[in-house]
Amino acid sequence: MEPAMQSLSPAQILALWERGRAQHALDRALTILAVATPGASRAALADLPIGERDARLLKLRALVFGPRAEGFAECPHCGERIEFPFESTVLEGHAPSRSPSAPAHHETQTNGTTISFRLPTSRDLAEIVAAPDSSQALRRLVHRCVSSPNDDELPDETIEAVSRAMLVVDPQAEITLRLSCPACGRNWDLLFDIVEFFWNEISAHAQRLLREIDTLARAYGWSEREILSLPAQRRQTYLEMLAA
């Protein structure tokens, strides 16, 4: 049975922020999920397909901050800063679920050849971060995930075919948002990165918590633990009283 996911307490958000600040984004994603899923090992989380990993992060983000979110982007044509609201639950879509100990394999046909592959995981992405360019990164990723045929050098058309097949099987691995610029009317697709988006929210919330702790500790002499044990609305009430 899949371990139940829990929301993050204020104390956990602070600890998570401190731990994740020095980590690569791939490690941050696993750290976030490990804190929110006490029954899951980090190794098992690292073996999740990227789409399933991101679907879990979206669900957790909704548990922590609610389903509604505000995103920002810059128009690639005129540079206008665009604000776009969205529902994180809408982005969850359908991610393939499997047992990490028994990876699912899939097949696609290209040039009369059947290619067997598995879906990329965090371990695979960690192995390609040092690739010199996106083309080499994709090639290395496909080579890691293809089980047959075991050619040392797959042709470019096979790399592209497997890449497309991966996204068909696991569309959650690449979420794109269609945006429109109100200033110049330009439409474009934005690749949505839930790891970066969620981490930025965690970072901002953690820093806000620290400011609240500092203010309330100075005013009332309470400890950090006592302040964090207060409901968010109660903390806000005390802060408003101090500001009055």
RODO-2510 file (C-alpha; in nm, 4 decimals, decimal comma):
residues 244
     n   res          X          Y          Z
     1     m     0,0000     0,0000     0,0000
     2     e     0,1252     0,3472    -0,0904
     3     p     0,2244     0,5507     0,2220
     4     a    -0,0204     0,8304     0,3013
     5     m     0,0911     1,1837     0,2249
     6     q     0,0635     1,4434     0,5008
     7     s     0,0601     1,8209     0,4906
     8     l     0,3597     2,0148     0,6222
     9     s     0,3531     2,1828     0,9617
    10     p     0,5168     2,5255     1,0112
    11     a     0,8086     2,3584     1,1927
    12     q     0,8519     2,1109     0,9061
    13     i     0,8479     2,3912     0,6494
    14     l     1,1255     2,5717     0,8342
    15     a     1,3355     2,2561     0,8700
    16     l     1,2730     2,1654     0,5068
    17     w     1,3768     2,5093     0,3866
    18     e     1,6992     2,5005     0,5869
    19     r     1,7829     2,1520     0,4593
    20     g     1,6938     2,2178     0,0971
    21     r     1,8646     2,5528     0,0445
    22     a     2,1973     2,3918    -0,0460
    23     q     2,0449     2,1068    -0,2468
    24     h     2,0008     2,0608    -0,6204
    25     a     1,6396     2,0839    -0,7393
    26     l     1,6302     1,7056    -0,7953
    27     d     1,7295     1,6449    -0,4341
    28     r     1,4873     1,9106    -0,3081
    29     a     1,1973     1,7326    -0,4744
    30     l     1,2834     1,4094    -0,2947
    31     t     1,3437     1,5888     0,0353
    32     i     1,0002     1,7521     0,0184
    33     l     0,8264     1,4225    -0,0579
    34     a     1,0234     1,2348     0,2083
    35     v     0,9151     1,4794     0,4795
    36     a     0,5507     1,4605     0,3697
    37     t     0,5514     1,0807     0,3270
    38     p     0,7073     0,9357     0,6440
    39     g     0,6443     0,5753     0,5391
    40     a     0,8294     0,6043     0,2069
    41     s     1,2035     0,5578     0,1722
    42     r     1,4045     0,8152    -0,0191
    43     a     1,5291     0,5366    -0,2471
    44     a     1,1715     0,4410    -0,3381
    45     l     1,0852     0,8052    -0,4089
    46     a     1,3920     0,8359    -0,6334
    47     d     1,2591     0,5436    -0,8397
    48     l     0,9242     0,7081    -0,9138
    49     p     0,8610     0,8091    -1,2767
    50     i     0,8984     1,1856    -1,3072
    51     g     0,5295     1,2283    -1,3858
    52     e     0,4285     1,0452    -1,0716
    53     r     0,6804     1,2417    -0,8656
    54     d     0,5403     1,5698    -0,9961
    55     a     0,1795     1,4566    -0,9463
    56     r     0,2596     1,3886    -0,5804
    57     l     0,4230     1,7296    -0,5465
    58     l     0,1129     1,8939    -0,6927
    59     k    -0,1101     1,7081    -0,4471
    60     l     0,1155     1,8047    -0,1570
    61     r     0,1250     2,1667    -0,2720
    62     a    -0,2571     2,1721    -0,2604
    63     l    -0,2519     2,0215     0,0910
    64     v    -0,0053     2,2841     0,2175
    65     f    -0,1126     2,6024     0,0382
    66     g    -0,4530     2,5168    -0,1082
    67     p    -0,5465     2,4338    -0,4694
    68     r    -0,5349     2,7914    -0,6016
    69     a    -0,1999     2,9403    -0,7009
    70     e    -0,0593     3,2518    -0,8657
    71     g     0,2167     3,2185    -1,1217
    72     f     0,4298     3,4805    -1,2953
    73     a     0,6035     3,4776    -1,6323
    74     e     0,7711     3,7221    -1,8689
    75     c     0,6373     3,7630    -2,2204
    76     p     0,9088     3,6401    -2,4614
    77     h     0,8066     3,9057    -2,7140
    78     c     0,7707     4,2328    -2,5209
    79     g     0,9017     4,1453    -2,1731
    80     e     0,5710     4,2243    -1,9979
    81     r     0,5392     4,0537    -1,6584
    82     i     0,2331     3,8285    -1,6689
    83     e     0,0397     3,7038    -1,3679
    84     f    -0,1620     3,3881    -1,4240
    85     p    -0,3839     3,2168    -1,1663
    86     f    -0,4372     2,8420    -1,1872
    87     e    -0,5681     2,5453    -0,9907
    88     s    -0,2953     2,2988    -0,8980
    89     t    -0,5504     2,0165    -0,8856
    90     v    -0,6251     2,0735    -1,2546
    91     l    -0,2577     2,0139    -1,3386
    92     e    -0,2434     1,6795    -1,1583
    93     g    -0,3904     1,4974    -1,4572
    94     h    -0,3127     1,1279    -1,4752
    95     a     0,0281     0,9952    -1,3779
    96     p     0,1171     0,6267    -1,4149
    97     s     0,1438     0,4453    -1,0832
    98     r     0,3653     0,1455    -1,0299
    99     s     0,5638    -0,0387    -0,7679
   100     p     0,9208     0,0960    -0,7533
   101     s     1,0492    -0,2606    -0,7123
   102     a     0,8852    -0,3700    -1,0397
   103     p     0,9375    -0,0991    -1,3040
   104     a     0,6825    -0,0983    -1,5858
   105     h     0,8219    -0,1300    -1,9375
   106     h     0,6607     0,0082    -2,2495
   107     e     0,7083    -0,0358    -2,6226
   108     t     0,7067     0,1810    -2,9310
   109     q     0,7666     0,1093    -3,2985
   110     t     1,0116     0,2980    -3,5179
   111     n     1,1400     0,1974    -3,8623
   112     g     0,9997    -0,1518    -3,8162
   113     t     1,1848    -0,2049    -3,4883
   114     t     1,0200    -0,2547    -3,1506
   115     i     1,1824    -0,0457    -2,8792
   116     s     1,1304    -0,1417    -2,5146
   117     f     1,1756     0,1337    -2,2570
   118     r     1,0918     0,2381    -1,9031
   119     l     0,9973     0,5840    -1,7804
   120     p     1,2715     0,8207    -1,6550
   121     t     1,3158     0,8669    -1,2805
   122     s     1,4973     1,1168    -1,0596
   123     r     1,8010     0,8888    -1,0699
   124     d     1,8103     0,9158    -1,4488
   125     l     1,7798     1,2953    -1,4431
   126     a     2,0630     1,3142    -1,1895
   127     e     2,2876     1,1263    -1,4322
   128     i     2,2323     1,3686    -1,7201
   129     v     2,2601     1,7072    -1,5449
   130     a     2,6232     1,7387    -1,6591
   131     a     2,5384     1,6859    -2,0275
   132     p     2,6840     1,9661    -2,2440
   133     d     2,3525     2,0461    -2,4149
   134     s     1,9872     1,9435    -2,4303
   135     s     2,0446     1,7156    -2,7296
   136     q     2,3111     1,5150    -2,5486
   137     a     2,1015     1,5118    -2,2313
   138     l     1,8059     1,3600    -2,4203
   139     r     2,0291     1,1023    -2,5871
   140     r     2,1805     0,9950    -2,2551
   141     l     1,8384     0,9789    -2,0940
   142     v     1,6916     0,7596    -2,3675
   143     h     1,9944     0,5290    -2,3626
   144     r     1,9487     0,4818    -1,9888
   145     c     1,5799     0,3980    -2,0251
   146     v     1,5853     0,1752    -2,3345
   147     s     1,6182    -0,1955    -2,2511
   148     s     1,6108    -0,3317    -2,6037
   149     p     1,7649    -0,3202    -2,8510
   150     n     2,0925    -0,2700    -2,6627
   151     d     2,2660    -0,0653    -2,9308
   152     d     2,5561     0,1492    -2,8175
   153     e     2,4434     0,4311    -3,0458
   154     l     2,0741     0,4658    -3,1209
   155     p     1,9904     0,6666    -3,4369
   156     d     1,8430     1,0137    -3,3962
   157     e     1,4994     0,9044    -3,5206
   158     t     1,4875     0,6357    -3,2507
   159     i     1,5835     0,8866    -2,9818
   160     e     1,3032     1,1168    -3,0950
   161     a     1,0505     0,8332    -3,1226
   162     v     1,1240     0,7044    -2,7716
   163     s     1,1154     1,0585    -2,6318
   164     r     0,7693     1,1158    -2,7810
   165     a     0,6484     0,7754    -2,6608
   166     m     0,7641     0,8543    -2,3067
   167     l     0,5505     1,1681    -2,2994
   168     v     0,2513     0,9795    -2,4369
   169     v     0,2802     0,7243    -2,1560
   170     d     0,3673     0,9836    -1,8913
   171     p     0,2224     1,3239    -1,9960
   172     q     0,2524     1,4518    -1,6377
   173     a     0,6317     1,4572    -1,6812
   174     e     0,6063     1,7716    -1,8958
   175     i     0,3317     2,0182    -1,8040
   176     t     0,2865     2,3144    -2,0364
   177     l     0,0620     2,6144    -1,9789
   178     r    -0,0775     2,8231    -2,2650
   179     l    -0,0303     3,1912    -2,1827
   180     s    -0,1334     3,5121    -2,3543
   181     c     0,0228     3,8554    -2,3095
   182     p    -0,2385     4,1290    -2,2533
   183     a     0,0119     4,3957    -2,3623
   184     c     0,1134     4,2673    -2,7057
   185     g    -0,1248     3,9763    -2,7647
   186     r     0,1537     3,7178    -2,7989
   187     n     0,0577     3,3568    -2,7163
   188     w     0,3158     3,1057    -2,6017
   189     d     0,3588     2,7781    -2,4128
   190     l     0,5282     2,7855    -2,0738
   191     l     0,6906     2,4710    -1,9346
   192     f     0,5639     2,4503    -1,5769
   193     d     0,8180     2,3252    -1,3221
   194     i     0,6331     2,2197    -1,0059
   195     v     0,9602     2,1552    -0,8190
   196     e     1,0814     2,5127    -0,8679
   197     f     0,7359     2,6641    -0,8163
   198     f     0,6652     2,4717    -0,4931
   199     w     1,0156     2,5351    -0,3585
   200     n     0,9820     2,9101    -0,4148
   201     e     0,6548     2,9040    -0,2182
   202     i     0,8143     2,7017     0,0632
   203     s     1,1089     2,9429     0,0737
   204     a     0,8860     3,2516     0,0892
   205     h     0,6644     3,0956     0,3563
   206     a     0,9627     2,9892     0,5684
   207     q     1,1103     3,3391     0,5623
   208     r     0,7725     3,4876     0,6532
   209     l     0,7509     3,2446     0,9470
   210     l     1,0941     3,3527     1,0681
   211     r     0,9900     3,7183     1,0603
   212     e     0,6764     3,6331     1,2586
   213     i     0,8790     3,4356     1,5129
   214     d     1,1234     3,7233     1,5531
   215     t     0,8460     3,9795     1,6037
   216     l     0,6445     3,7719     1,8513
   217     a     0,9479     3,6515     2,0447
   218     r     1,0702     4,0081     2,0929
   219     a     0,7257     4,1298     2,1980
   220     y     0,6092     3,8451     2,4225
   221     g     0,9202     3,6458     2,5047
   222     w     0,7727     3,3258     2,3628
   223     s     0,9948     3,0461     2,2329
   224     e     1,0009     2,9431     1,8689
   225     r     0,8176     2,6212     1,9535
   226     e     0,5435     2,8100     2,1362
   227     i     0,4973     3,0517     1,8463
   228     l     0,4852     2,7781     1,5823
   229     s     0,2299     2,5851     1,7875
   230     l    -0,0148     2,8732     1,7505
   231     p    -0,2679     2,8457     1,4648
   232     a    -0,1773     3,0701     1,1706
   233     q    -0,4799     3,2944     1,2299
   234     r    -0,3896     3,3360     1,5976
   235     r    -0,0341     3,4380     1,5059
   236     q    -0,1732     3,6880     1,2591
   237     t    -0,4052     3,8331     1,5231
   238     y    -0,1148     3,8929     1,7602
   239     l     0,0878     4,0517     1,4807
   240     e    -0,2009     4,2852     1,3929
   241     m    -0,2311     4,3847     1,7607
   242     l     0,1393     4,4734     1,7691
   243     a     0,1075     4,6761     1,4498
   244     a    -0,1971     4,8688     1,5725
***
